[in-house]
Amino acid sequence: MTFKEIYEQVKEQPTPCQAFVAEVAEVTRKAENTVRTWLSGSSEPDELTKKVLAAHFGVPEDELFRKEE
């Protein structure tokens, strides 16, 4: 395998941010676009989804979804 081929393989891997969005989408059974709207602040997950995410990440729900000032 050439140096360039190795680079091309690495380049095709998802970024950590893409992997995070995919993980959250899988855990919540929501679309990745939906997860991105939560991250951008244009919407937020429903209460059940918040509970699922809090349990998944091991962070209290009120901390995980604290309003930014």
Predicted model as a PDB file, atoms N, CA, C, CB and O in Angstrom, pLDDT in the B-factor column:
MODEL        1                                                                  
ATOM      1  N   MET A   1       0.858  -1.166   0.000  1.00 92.00           N  
ATOM      2  CA  MET A   1       0.000   0.000   0.000  1.00 92.00           C  
ATOM      3  C   MET A   1       0.908   1.234   0.000  1.00 92.00           C  
ATOM      4  CB  MET A   1      -0.978  -0.005   1.233  1.00 92.00           C  
ATOM      5  O   MET A   1       1.898   1.296   0.729  1.00 92.00           O  
ATOM      6  N   THR A   2       0.553   2.191  -0.818  1.00 96.00           N  
ATOM      7  CA  THR A   2       1.382   3.390  -0.926  1.00 96.00           C  
ATOM      8  C   THR A   2       1.016   4.403   0.156  1.00 96.00           C  
ATOM      9  CB  THR A   2       1.231   4.024  -2.317  1.00 96.00           C  
ATOM     10  O   THR A   2      -0.038   4.320   0.787  1.00 96.00           O  
ATOM     11  N   PHE A   3       1.904   5.342   0.344  1.00 96.00           N  
ATOM     12  CA  PHE A   3       1.686   6.441   1.275  1.00 96.00           C  
ATOM     13  C   PHE A   3       0.402   7.187   0.912  1.00 96.00           C  
ATOM     14  CB  PHE A   3       2.893   7.404   1.273  1.00 96.00           C  
ATOM     15  O   PHE A   3      -0.406   7.515   1.781  1.00 96.00           O  
ATOM     16  N   LYS A   4       0.231   7.449  -0.379  1.00 96.00           N  
ATOM     17  CA  LYS A   4      -0.962   8.171  -0.844  1.00 96.00           C  
ATOM     18  C   LYS A   4      -2.231   7.341  -0.599  1.00 96.00           C  
ATOM     19  CB  LYS A   4      -0.832   8.516  -2.351  1.00 96.00           C  
ATOM     20  O   LYS A   4      -3.260   7.904  -0.227  1.00 96.00           O  
ATOM     21  N   GLU A   5      -2.182   6.061  -0.793  1.00 95.00           N  
ATOM     22  CA  GLU A   5      -3.343   5.202  -0.547  1.00 95.00           C  
ATOM     23  C   GLU A   5      -3.726   5.212   0.937  1.00 95.00           C  
ATOM     24  CB  GLU A   5      -3.051   3.761  -1.011  1.00 95.00           C  
ATOM     25  O   GLU A   5      -4.908   5.231   1.280  1.00 95.00           O  
ATOM     26  N   ILE A   6      -2.734   5.199   1.794  1.00 95.00           N  
ATOM     27  CA  ILE A   6      -3.014   5.283   3.231  1.00 95.00           C  
ATOM     28  C   ILE A   6      -3.703   6.606   3.545  1.00 95.00           C  
ATOM     29  CB  ILE A   6      -1.708   5.142   4.060  1.00 95.00           C  
ATOM     30  O   ILE A   6      -4.692   6.644   4.278  1.00 95.00           O  
ATOM     31  N   TYR A   7      -3.178   7.674   2.991  1.00 95.00           N  
ATOM     32  CA  TYR A   7      -3.782   8.997   3.196  1.00 95.00           C  
ATOM     33  C   TYR A   7      -5.233   9.011   2.719  1.00 95.00           C  
ATOM     34  CB  TYR A   7      -2.971  10.082   2.456  1.00 95.00           C  
ATOM     35  O   TYR A   7      -6.108   9.522   3.418  1.00 95.00           O  
ATOM     36  N   GLU A   8      -5.493   8.462   1.551  1.00 95.00           N  
ATOM     37  CA  GLU A   8      -6.854   8.434   1.000  1.00 95.00           C  
ATOM     38  C   GLU A   8      -7.799   7.665   1.916  1.00 95.00           C  
ATOM     39  CB  GLU A   8      -6.854   7.804  -0.403  1.00 95.00           C  
ATOM     40  O   GLU A   8      -8.953   8.063   2.075  1.00 95.00           O  
ATOM     41  N   GLN A   9      -7.339   6.581   2.517  1.00 94.00           N  
ATOM     42  CA  GLN A   9      -8.173   5.822   3.445  1.00 94.00           C  
ATOM     43  C   GLN A   9      -8.496   6.650   4.680  1.00 94.00           C  
ATOM     44  CB  GLN A   9      -7.477   4.518   3.850  1.00 94.00           C  
ATOM     45  O   GLN A   9      -9.640   6.680   5.133  1.00 94.00           O  
ATOM     46  N   VAL A  10      -7.497   7.312   5.217  1.00 93.00           N  
ATOM     47  CA  VAL A  10      -7.698   8.138   6.408  1.00 93.00           C  
ATOM     48  C   VAL A  10      -8.635   9.296   6.096  1.00 93.00           C  
ATOM     49  CB  VAL A  10      -6.351   8.668   6.939  1.00 93.00           C  
ATOM     50  O   VAL A  10      -9.496   9.641   6.905  1.00 93.00           O  
ATOM     51  N   LYS A  11      -8.470   9.886   4.937  1.00 93.00           N  
ATOM     52  CA  LYS A  11      -9.281  11.036   4.531  1.00 93.00           C  
ATOM     53  C   LYS A  11     -10.768  10.690   4.452  1.00 93.00           C  
ATOM     54  CB  LYS A  11      -8.802  11.562   3.182  1.00 93.00           C  
ATOM     55  O   LYS A  11     -11.622  11.549   4.669  1.00 93.00           O  
ATOM     56  N   GLU A  12     -11.069   9.447   4.144  1.00 93.00           N  
ATOM     57  CA  GLU A  12     -12.462   9.021   4.006  1.00 93.00           C  
ATOM     58  C   GLU A  12     -13.132   8.705   5.340  1.00 93.00           C  
ATOM     59  CB  GLU A  12     -12.535   7.814   3.116  1.00 93.00           C  
ATOM     60  O   GLU A  12     -14.348   8.516   5.390  1.00 93.00           O  
ATOM     61  N   GLN A  13     -12.362   8.645   6.411  1.00 94.00           N  
ATOM     62  CA  GLN A  13     -12.925   8.360   7.735  1.00 94.00           C  
ATOM     63  C   GLN A  13     -13.722   9.566   8.224  1.00 94.00           C  
ATOM     64  CB  GLN A  13     -11.803   8.001   8.750  1.00 94.00           C  
ATOM     65  O   GLN A  13     -13.364  10.704   7.920  1.00 94.00           O  
ATOM     66  N   PRO A  14     -14.802   9.332   8.981  1.00 93.00           N  
ATOM     67  CA  PRO A  14     -15.568  10.463   9.516  1.00 93.00           C  
ATOM     68  C   PRO A  14     -14.752  11.239  10.544  1.00 93.00           C  
ATOM     69  CB  PRO A  14     -16.880   9.971  10.148  1.00 93.00           C  
ATOM     70  O   PRO A  14     -13.912  10.679  11.249  1.00 93.00           O  
ATOM     71  N   THR A  15     -15.015  12.525  10.611  1.00 93.00           N  
ATOM     72  CA  THR A  15     -14.366  13.351  11.632  1.00 93.00           C  
ATOM     73  C   THR A  15     -14.963  12.996  12.992  1.00 93.00           C  
ATOM     74  CB  THR A  15     -14.540  14.881  11.324  1.00 93.00           C  
ATOM     75  O   THR A  15     -16.022  12.371  13.047  1.00 93.00           O  
ATOM     76  N   PRO A  16     -14.314  13.376  14.082  1.00 94.00           N  
ATOM     77  CA  PRO A  16     -14.901  13.121  15.401  1.00 94.00           C  
ATOM     78  C   PRO A  16     -16.297  13.738  15.544  1.00 94.00           C  
ATOM     79  CB  PRO A  16     -13.983  13.665  16.491  1.00 94.00           C  
ATOM     80  O   PRO A  16     -17.172  13.150  16.180  1.00 94.00           O  
ATOM     81  N   CYS A  17     -16.504  14.905  14.964  1.00 96.00           N  
ATOM     82  CA  CYS A  17     -17.825  15.544  15.046  1.00 96.00           C  
ATOM     83  C   CYS A  17     -18.873  14.742  14.282  1.00 96.00           C  
ATOM     84  CB  CYS A  17     -17.761  16.980  14.497  1.00 96.00           C  
ATOM     85  O   CYS A  17     -19.993  14.562  14.762  1.00 96.00           O  
ATOM     86  N   GLN A  18     -18.517  14.266  13.109  1.00 96.00           N  
ATOM     87  CA  GLN A  18     -19.444  13.447  12.335  1.00 96.00           C  
ATOM     88  C   GLN A  18     -19.766  12.152  13.073  1.00 96.00           C  
ATOM     89  CB  GLN A  18     -18.860  13.139  10.949  1.00 96.00           C  
ATOM     90  O   GLN A  18     -20.910  11.696  13.070  1.00 96.00           O  
ATOM     91  N   ALA A  19     -18.762  11.568  13.698  1.00 96.00           N  
ATOM     92  CA  ALA A  19     -18.974  10.334  14.458  1.00 96.00           C  
ATOM     93  C   ALA A  19     -19.892  10.579  15.652  1.00 96.00           C  
ATOM     94  CB  ALA A  19     -17.629   9.760  14.935  1.00 96.00           C  
ATOM     95  O   ALA A  19     -20.741   9.744  15.964  1.00 96.00           O  
ATOM     96  N   PHE A  20     -19.728  11.720  16.321  1.00 97.00           N  
ATOM     97  CA  PHE A  20     -20.572  12.064  17.461  1.00 97.00           C  
ATOM     98  C   PHE A  20     -22.029  12.206  17.021  1.00 97.00           C  
ATOM     99  CB  PHE A  20     -20.082  13.366  18.123  1.00 97.00           C  
ATOM    100  O   PHE A  20     -22.929  11.658  17.657  1.00 97.00           O  
ATOM    101  N   VAL A  21     -22.257  12.940  15.937  1.00 97.00           N  
ATOM    102  CA  VAL A  21     -23.622  13.127  15.424  1.00 97.00           C  
ATOM    103  C   VAL A  21     -24.229  11.776  15.065  1.00 97.00           C  
ATOM    104  CB  VAL A  21     -23.628  14.068  14.188  1.00 97.00           C  
ATOM    105  O   VAL A  21     -25.391  11.518  15.375  1.00 97.00           O  
ATOM    106  N   ALA A  22     -23.460  10.923  14.420  1.00 97.00           N  
ATOM    107  CA  ALA A  22     -23.958   9.596  14.048  1.00 97.00           C  
ATOM    108  C   ALA A  22     -24.293   8.769  15.285  1.00 97.00           C  
ATOM    109  CB  ALA A  22     -22.924   8.859  13.188  1.00 97.00           C  
ATOM    110  O   ALA A  22     -25.306   8.071  15.304  1.00 97.00           O  
ATOM    111  N   GLU A  23     -23.456   8.839  16.315  1.00 97.00           N  
ATOM    112  CA  GLU A  23     -23.705   8.109  17.558  1.00 97.00           C  
ATOM    113  C   GLU A  23     -25.005   8.578  18.210  1.00 97.00           C  
ATOM    114  CB  GLU A  23     -22.527   8.287  18.532  1.00 97.00           C  
ATOM    115  O   GLU A  23     -25.836   7.759  18.603  1.00 97.00           O  
ATOM    116  N   VAL A  24     -25.177   9.878  18.324  1.00 98.00           N  
ATOM    117  CA  VAL A  24     -26.392  10.424  18.943  1.00 98.00           C  
ATOM    118  C   VAL A  24     -27.618  10.040  18.131  1.00 98.00           C  
ATOM    119  CB  VAL A  24     -26.299  11.959  19.073  1.00 98.00           C  
ATOM    120  O   VAL A  24     -28.651   9.686  18.699  1.00 98.00           O  
ATOM    121  N   ALA A  25     -27.516  10.105  16.821  1.00 98.00           N  
ATOM    122  CA  ALA A  25     -28.635   9.721  15.963  1.00 98.00           C  
ATOM    123  C   ALA A  25     -28.998   8.253  16.171  1.00 98.00           C  
ATOM    124  CB  ALA A  25     -28.294   9.979  14.487  1.00 98.00           C  
ATOM    125  O   ALA A  25     -30.177   7.902  16.217  1.00 98.00           O  
ATOM    126  N   GLU A  26     -28.000   7.412  16.294  1.00 98.00           N  
ATOM    127  CA  GLU A  26     -28.258   5.985  16.501  1.00 98.00           C  
ATOM    128  C   GLU A  26     -28.898   5.730  17.862  1.00 98.00           C  
ATOM    129  CB  GLU A  26     -26.958   5.184  16.375  1.00 98.00           C  
ATOM    130  O   GLU A  26     -29.862   4.972  17.969  1.00 98.00           O  
ATOM    131  N   VAL A  27     -28.362   6.359  18.894  1.00 98.00           N  
ATOM    132  CA  VAL A  27     -28.873   6.152  20.251  1.00 98.00           C  
ATOM    133  C   VAL A  27     -30.319   6.636  20.374  1.00 98.00           C  
ATOM    134  CB  VAL A  27     -27.984   6.880  21.275  1.00 98.00           C  
ATOM    135  O   VAL A  27     -31.135   6.002  21.043  1.00 98.00           O  
ATOM    136  N   THR A  28     -30.629   7.753  19.732  1.00 98.00           N  
ATOM    137  CA  THR A  28     -31.961   8.347  19.859  1.00 98.00           C  
ATOM    138  C   THR A  28     -32.931   7.903  18.774  1.00 98.00           C  
ATOM    139  CB  THR A  28     -31.850   9.839  19.838  1.00 98.00           C  
ATOM    140  O   THR A  28     -34.129   8.182  18.837  1.00 98.00           O  
ATOM    141  N   ARG A  29     -32.389   7.202  17.772  1.00 98.00           N  
ATOM    142  CA  ARG A  29     -33.197   6.771  16.621  1.00 98.00           C  
ATOM    143  C   ARG A  29     -33.814   7.978  15.895  1.00 98.00           C  
ATOM    144  CB  ARG A  29     -34.315   5.801  17.083  1.00 98.00           C  
ATOM    145  O   ARG A  29     -34.959   7.942  15.443  1.00 98.00           O  
ATOM    146  N   LYS A  30     -33.027   9.024  15.805  1.00 98.00           N  
ATOM    147  CA  LYS A  30     -33.419  10.244  15.102  1.00 98.00           C  
ATOM    148  C   LYS A  30     -32.484  10.429  13.922  1.00 98.00           C  
ATOM    149  CB  LYS A  30     -33.382  11.490  16.048  1.00 98.00           C  
ATOM    150  O   LYS A  30     -31.429   9.799  13.850  1.00 98.00           O  
ATOM    151  N   ALA A  31     -32.873  11.293  12.998  1.00 98.00           N  
ATOM    152  CA  ALA A  31     -32.034  11.590  11.837  1.00 98.00           C  
ATOM    153  C   ALA A  31     -30.840  12.447  12.255  1.00 98.00           C  
ATOM    154  CB  ALA A  31     -32.855  12.308  10.739  1.00 98.00           C  
ATOM    155  O   ALA A  31     -30.920  13.225  13.206  1.00 98.00           O  
ATOM    156  N   GLU A  32     -29.740  12.290  11.533  1.00 98.00           N  
ATOM    157  CA  GLU A  32     -28.563  13.106  11.824  1.00 98.00           C  
ATOM    158  C   GLU A  32     -28.876  14.592  11.677  1.00 98.00           C  
ATOM    159  CB  GLU A  32     -27.405  12.718  10.900  1.00 98.00           C  
ATOM    160  O   GLU A  32     -28.338  15.407  12.426  1.00 98.00           O  
ATOM    161  N   ASN A  33     -29.725  14.955  10.735  1.00 98.00           N  
ATOM    162  CA  ASN A  33     -30.113  16.363  10.580  1.00 98.00           C  
ATOM    163  C   ASN A  33     -30.829  16.871  11.827  1.00 98.00           C  
ATOM    164  CB  ASN A  33     -31.016  16.542   9.344  1.00 98.00           C  
ATOM    165  O   ASN A  33     -30.652  18.026  12.214  1.00 98.00           O  
ATOM    166  N   THR A  34     -31.624  16.031  12.452  1.00 98.00           N  
ATOM    167  CA  THR A  34     -32.308  16.411  13.688  1.00 98.00           C  
ATOM    168  C   THR A  34     -31.292  16.683  14.790  1.00 98.00           C  
ATOM    169  CB  THR A  34     -33.293  15.308  14.128  1.00 98.00           C  
ATOM    170  O   THR A  34     -31.410  17.664  15.524  1.00 98.00           O  
ATOM    171  N   VAL A  35     -30.306  15.818  14.901  1.00 98.00           N  
ATOM    172  CA  VAL A  35     -29.259  16.003  15.909  1.00 98.00           C  
ATOM    173  C   VAL A  35     -28.535  17.323  15.664  1.00 98.00           C  
ATOM    174  CB  VAL A  35     -28.254  14.819  15.887  1.00 98.00           C  
ATOM    175  O   VAL A  35     -28.232  18.053  16.609  1.00 98.00           O  
ATOM    176  N   ARG A  36     -28.260  17.626  14.411  1.00 97.00           N  
ATOM    177  CA  ARG A  36     -27.578  18.884  14.098  1.00 97.00           C  
ATOM    178  C   ARG A  36     -28.417  20.098  14.503  1.00 97.00           C  
ATOM    179  CB  ARG A  36     -27.256  18.951  12.604  1.00 97.00           C  
ATOM    180  O   ARG A  36     -27.859  21.117  14.908  1.00 97.00           O  
ATOM    181  N   THR A  37     -29.750  20.009  14.401  1.00 97.00           N  
ATOM    182  CA  THR A  37     -30.586  21.139  14.833  1.00 97.00           C  
ATOM    183  C   THR A  37     -30.506  21.315  16.346  1.00 97.00           C  
ATOM    184  CB  THR A  37     -32.057  20.927  14.400  1.00 97.00           C  
ATOM    185  O   THR A  37     -30.574  22.439  16.845  1.00 97.00           O  
ATOM    186  N   TRP A  38     -30.361  20.213  17.078  1.00 96.00           N  
ATOM    187  CA  TRP A  38     -30.194  20.320  18.536  1.00 96.00           C  
ATOM    188  C   TRP A  38     -28.876  21.004  18.847  1.00 96.00           C  
ATOM    189  CB  TRP A  38     -30.250  18.921  19.211  1.00 96.00           C  
ATOM    190  O   TRP A  38     -28.806  21.874  19.714  1.00 96.00           O  
ATOM    191  N   LEU A  39     -27.832  20.604  18.133  1.00 95.00           N  
ATOM    192  CA  LEU A  39     -26.506  21.171  18.379  1.00 95.00           C  
ATOM    193  C   LEU A  39     -26.436  22.653  18.019  1.00 95.00           C  
ATOM    194  CB  LEU A  39     -25.460  20.404  17.590  1.00 95.00           C  
ATOM    195  O   LEU A  39     -25.717  23.418  18.661  1.00 95.00           O  
ATOM    196  N   SER A  40     -27.177  23.051  17.001  1.00 94.00           N  
ATOM    197  CA  SER A  40     -27.160  24.456  16.587  1.00 94.00           C  
ATOM    198  C   SER A  40     -28.034  25.322  17.484  1.00 94.00           C  
ATOM    199  CB  SER A  40     -27.621  24.584  15.142  1.00 94.00           C  
ATOM    200  O   SER A  40     -27.926  26.548  17.475  1.00 94.00           O  
ATOM    201  N   GLY A  41     -28.905  24.673  18.261  1.00 90.00           N  
ATOM    202  CA  GLY A  41     -29.796  25.411  19.148  1.00 90.00           C  
ATOM    203  C   GLY A  41     -31.101  25.831  18.507  1.00 90.00           C  
ATOM    204  O   GLY A  41     -31.899  26.527  19.134  1.00 90.00           O  
ATOM    205  N   SER A  42     -31.335  25.420  17.262  1.00 93.00           N  
ATOM    206  CA  SER A  42     -32.588  25.803  16.604  1.00 93.00           C  
ATOM    207  C   SER A  42     -33.769  24.948  17.055  1.00 93.00           C  
ATOM    208  CB  SER A  42     -32.433  25.701  15.098  1.00 93.00           C  
ATOM    209  O   SER A  42     -34.924  25.304  16.821  1.00 93.00           O  
ATOM    210  N   SER A  43     -33.479  23.824  17.698  1.00 94.00           N  
ATOM    211  CA  SER A  43     -34.531  23.019  18.332  1.00 94.00           C  
ATOM    212  C   SER A  43     -33.865  22.227  19.451  1.00 94.00           C  
ATOM    213  CB  SER A  43     -35.255  22.058  17.288  1.00 94.00           C  
ATOM    214  O   SER A  43     -32.643  22.241  19.598  1.00 94.00           O  
ATOM    215  N   GLU A  44     -34.678  21.545  20.228  1.00 93.00           N  
ATOM    216  CA  GLU A  44     -34.113  20.692  21.273  1.00 93.00           C  
ATOM    217  C   GLU A  44     -34.889  19.392  21.331  1.00 93.00           C  
ATOM    218  CB  GLU A  44     -34.135  21.402  22.648  1.00 93.00           C  
ATOM    219  O   GLU A  44     -36.039  19.329  20.894  1.00 93.00           O  
ATOM    220  N   PRO A  45     -34.269  18.362  21.866  1.00 97.00           N  
ATOM    221  CA  PRO A  45     -34.932  17.059  21.921  1.00 97.00           C  
ATOM    222  C   PRO A  45     -36.127  17.072  22.866  1.00 97.00           C  
ATOM    223  CB  PRO A  45     -33.943  15.985  22.353  1.00 97.00           C  
ATOM    224  O   PRO A  45     -36.212  17.890  23.783  1.00 97.00           O  
ATOM    225  N   ASP A  46     -37.044  16.146  22.619  1.00 97.00           N  
ATOM    226  CA  ASP A  46     -38.184  16.003  23.528  1.00 97.00           C  
ATOM    227  C   ASP A  46     -37.689  15.421  24.850  1.00 97.00           C  
ATOM    228  CB  ASP A  46     -39.298  15.096  22.902  1.00 97.00           C  
ATOM    229  O   ASP A  46     -36.535  15.005  24.957  1.00 97.00           O  
ATOM    230  N   GLU A  47     -38.553  15.393  25.841  1.00 96.00           N  
ATOM    231  CA  GLU A  47     -38.158  14.975  27.199  1.00 96.00           C  
ATOM    232  C   GLU A  47     -37.633  13.541  27.250  1.00 96.00           C  
ATOM    233  CB  GLU A  47     -39.340  15.110  28.145  1.00 96.00           C  
ATOM    234  O   GLU A  47     -36.641  13.278  27.929  1.00 96.00           O  
ATOM    235  N   LEU A  48     -38.271  12.621  26.553  1.00 97.00           N  
ATOM    236  CA  LEU A  48     -37.811  11.229  26.559  1.00 97.00           C  
ATOM    237  C   LEU A  48     -36.420  11.121  25.943  1.00 97.00           C  
ATOM    238  CB  LEU A  48     -38.801  10.326  25.796  1.00 97.00           C  
ATOM    239  O   LEU A  48     -35.561  10.409  26.464  1.00 97.00           O  
ATOM    240  N   THR A  49     -36.198  11.822  24.845  1.00 97.00           N  
ATOM    241  CA  THR A  49     -34.897  11.799  24.189  1.00 97.00           C  
ATOM    242  C   THR A  49     -33.821  12.398  25.089  1.00 97.00           C  
ATOM    243  CB  THR A  49     -34.956  12.555  22.861  1.00 97.00           C  
ATOM    244  O   THR A  49     -32.693  11.907  25.122  1.00 97.00           O  
ATOM    245  N   LYS A  50     -34.165  13.451  25.814  1.00 96.00           N  
ATOM    246  CA  LYS A  50     -33.209  14.035  26.761  1.00 96.00           C  
ATOM    247  C   LYS A  50     -32.809  13.011  27.814  1.00 96.00           C  
ATOM    248  CB  LYS A  50     -33.807  15.286  27.437  1.00 96.00           C  
ATOM    249  O   LYS A  50     -31.635  12.905  28.170  1.00 96.00           O  
ATOM    250  N   LYS A  51     -33.784  12.257  28.309  1.00 97.00           N  
ATOM    251  CA  LYS A  51     -33.491  11.234  29.314  1.00 97.00           C  
ATOM    252  C   LYS A  51     -32.578  10.148  28.735  1.00 97.00           C  
ATOM    253  CB  LYS A  51     -34.799  10.605  29.840  1.00 97.00           C  
ATOM    254  O   LYS A  51     -31.646   9.695  29.398  1.00 97.00           O  
ATOM    255  N   VAL A  52     -32.847   9.744  27.517  1.00 97.00           N  
ATOM    256  CA  VAL A  52     -32.030   8.723  26.854  1.00 97.00           C  
ATOM    257  C   VAL A  52     -30.595   9.214  26.707  1.00 97.00           C  
ATOM    258  CB  VAL A  52     -32.618   8.361  25.469  1.00 97.00           C  
ATOM    259  O   VAL A  52     -29.652   8.472  26.983  1.00 97.00           O  
ATOM    260  N   LEU A  53     -30.427  10.453  26.275  1.00 97.00           N  
ATOM    261  CA  LEU A  53     -29.082  11.004  26.093  1.00 97.00           C  
ATOM    262  C   LEU A  53     -28.352  11.183  27.417  1.00 97.00           C  
ATOM    263  CB  LEU A  53     -29.158  12.336  25.367  1.00 97.00           C  
ATOM    264  O   LEU A  53     -27.154  10.914  27.511  1.00 97.00           O  
ATOM    265  N   ALA A  54     -29.062  11.631  28.427  1.00 97.00           N  
ATOM    266  CA  ALA A  54     -28.442  11.801  29.746  1.00 97.00           C  
ATOM    267  C   ALA A  54     -27.935  10.452  30.260  1.00 97.00           C  
ATOM    268  CB  ALA A  54     -29.452  12.422  30.755  1.00 97.00           C  
ATOM    269  O   ALA A  54     -26.830  10.364  30.795  1.00 97.00           O  
ATOM    270  N   ALA A  55     -28.732   9.420  30.098  1.00 97.00           N  
ATOM    271  CA  ALA A  55     -28.313   8.084  30.534  1.00 97.00           C  
ATOM    272  C   ALA A  55     -27.134   7.584  29.695  1.00 97.00           C  
ATOM    273  CB  ALA A  55     -29.491   7.092  30.440  1.00 97.00           C  
ATOM    274  O   ALA A  55     -26.190   7.002  30.231  1.00 97.00           O  
ATOM    275  N   HIS A  56     -27.189   7.808  28.403  1.00 97.00           N  
ATOM    276  CA  HIS A  56     -26.125   7.337  27.506  1.00 97.00           C  
ATOM    277  C   HIS A  56     -24.780   7.982  27.845  1.00 97.00           C  
ATOM    278  CB  HIS A  56     -26.492   7.633  26.045  1.00 97.00           C  
ATOM    279  O   HIS A  56     -23.751   7.307  27.864  1.00 97.00           O  
ATOM    280  N   PHE A  57     -24.793   9.278  28.109  1.00 97.00           N  
ATOM    281  CA  PHE A  57     -23.543   9.989  28.384  1.00 97.00           C  
ATOM    282  C   PHE A  57     -23.191  10.040  29.867  1.00 97.00           C  
ATOM    283  CB  PHE A  57     -23.630  11.389  27.848  1.00 97.00           C  
ATOM    284  O   PHE A  57     -22.112  10.508  30.232  1.00 97.00           O  
ATOM    285  N   GLY A  58     -24.098   9.559  30.727  1.00 97.00           N  
ATOM    286  CA  GLY A  58     -23.822   9.543  32.153  1.00 97.00           C  
ATOM    287  C   GLY A  58     -23.721  10.933  32.760  1.00 97.00           C  
ATOM    288  O   GLY A  58     -22.923  11.177  33.665  1.00 97.00           O  
ATOM    289  N   VAL A  59     -24.542  11.838  32.247  1.00 96.00           N  
ATOM    290  CA  VAL A  59     -24.554  13.221  32.715  1.00 96.00           C  
ATOM    291  C   VAL A  59     -25.978  13.553  33.136  1.00 96.00           C  
ATOM    292  CB  VAL A  59     -24.039  14.212  31.608  1.00 96.00           C  
ATOM    293  O   VAL A  59     -26.915  13.201  32.420  1.00 96.00           O  
ATOM    294  N   PRO A  60     -26.176  14.223  34.276  1.00 95.00           N  
ATOM    295  CA  PRO A  60     -27.530  14.588  34.678  1.00 95.00           C  
ATOM    296  C   PRO A  60     -28.221  15.414  33.585  1.00 95.00           C  
ATOM    297  CB  PRO A  60     -27.500  15.373  36.001  1.00 95.00           C  
ATOM    298  O   PRO A  60     -27.614  16.281  32.957  1.00 95.00           O  
ATOM    299  N   GLU A  61     -29.488  15.121  33.383  1.00 93.00           N  
ATOM    300  CA  GLU A  61     -30.257  15.774  32.321  1.00 93.00           C  
ATOM    301  C   GLU A  61     -30.225  17.297  32.433  1.00 93.00           C  
ATOM    302  CB  GLU A  61     -31.696  15.291  32.352  1.00 93.00           C  
ATOM    303  O   GLU A  61     -30.069  17.986  31.425  1.00 93.00           O  
ATOM    304  N   ASP A  62     -30.372  17.831  33.659  1.00 91.00           N  
ATOM    305  CA  ASP A  62     -30.390  19.289  33.809  1.00 91.00           C  
ATOM    306  C   ASP A  62     -29.042  19.917  33.480  1.00 91.00           C  
ATOM    307  CB  ASP A  62     -30.794  19.662  35.224  1.00 91.00           C  
ATOM    308  O   ASP A  62     -28.971  21.083  33.092  1.00 91.00           O  
ATOM    309  N   GLU A  63     -27.982  19.145  33.637  1.00 94.00           N  
ATOM    310  CA  GLU A  63     -26.639  19.645  33.261  1.00 94.00           C  
ATOM    311  C   GLU A  63     -26.422  19.514  31.752  1.00 94.00           C  
ATOM    312  CB  GLU A  63     -25.526  18.868  34.028  1.00 94.00           C  
ATOM    313  O   GLU A  63     -25.886  20.418  31.112  1.00 94.00           O  
ATOM    314  N   LEU A  64     -26.841  18.391  31.202  1.00 91.00           N  
ATOM    315  CA  LEU A  64     -26.631  18.127  29.780  1.00 91.00           C  
ATOM    316  C   LEU A  64     -27.365  19.135  28.907  1.00 91.00           C  
ATOM    317  CB  LEU A  64     -27.084  16.717  29.435  1.00 91.00           C  
ATOM    318  O   LEU A  64     -26.879  19.502  27.837  1.00 91.00           O  
ATOM    319  N   PHE A  65     -28.531  19.581  29.356  1.00 87.00           N  
ATOM    320  CA  PHE A  65     -29.332  20.497  28.551  1.00 87.00           C  
ATOM    321  C   PHE A  65     -29.526  21.846  29.257  1.00 87.00           C  
ATOM    322  CB  PHE A  65     -30.690  19.866  28.239  1.00 87.00           C  
ATOM    323  O   PHE A  65     -30.586  22.466  29.169  1.00 87.00           O  
ATOM    324  N   ARG A  66     -28.493  22.269  29.944  1.00 85.00           N  
ATOM    325  CA  ARG A  66     -28.514  23.559  30.631  1.00 85.00           C  
ATOM    326  C   ARG A  66     -28.568  24.677  29.578  1.00 85.00           C  
ATOM    327  CB  ARG A  66     -27.258  23.722  31.563  1.00 85.00           C  
ATOM    328  O   ARG A  66     -27.894  24.615  28.550  1.00 85.00           O  
ATOM    329  N   LYS A  67     -29.378  25.684  29.858  1.00 80.00           N  
ATOM    330  CA  LYS A  67     -29.497  26.832  28.962  1.00 80.00           C  
ATOM    331  C   LYS A  67     -28.229  27.668  29.064  1.00 80.00           C  
ATOM    332  CB  LYS A  67     -30.754  27.687  29.304  1.00 80.00           C  
ATOM    333  O   LYS A  67     -27.780  28.003  30.160  1.00 80.00           O  
ATOM    334  N   GLU A  68     -27.659  28.001  27.911  1.00 72.00           N  
ATOM    335  CA  GLU A  68     -26.469  28.847  27.896  1.00 72.00           C  
ATOM    336  C   GLU A  68     -26.875  30.299  28.098  1.00 72.00           C  
ATOM    337  CB  GLU A  68     -25.684  28.680  26.571  1.00 72.00           C  
ATOM    338  O   GLU A  68     -27.904  30.749  27.595  1.00 72.00           O  
ATOM    339  N   GLU A  69     -26.053  31.016  28.839  1.00 66.00           N  
ATOM    340  CA  GLU A  69     -26.359  32.416  29.108  1.00 66.00           C  
ATOM    341  C   GLU A  69     -25.544  33.322  28.243  1.00 66.00           C  
ATOM    342  CB  GLU A  69     -26.126  32.748  30.555  1.00 66.00           C  
ATOM    343  O   GLU A  69     -25.671  34.543  28.335  1.00 66.00           O  
TER     344      GLU A  69                                                      
ENDMDL                                                                          
END                                                                             
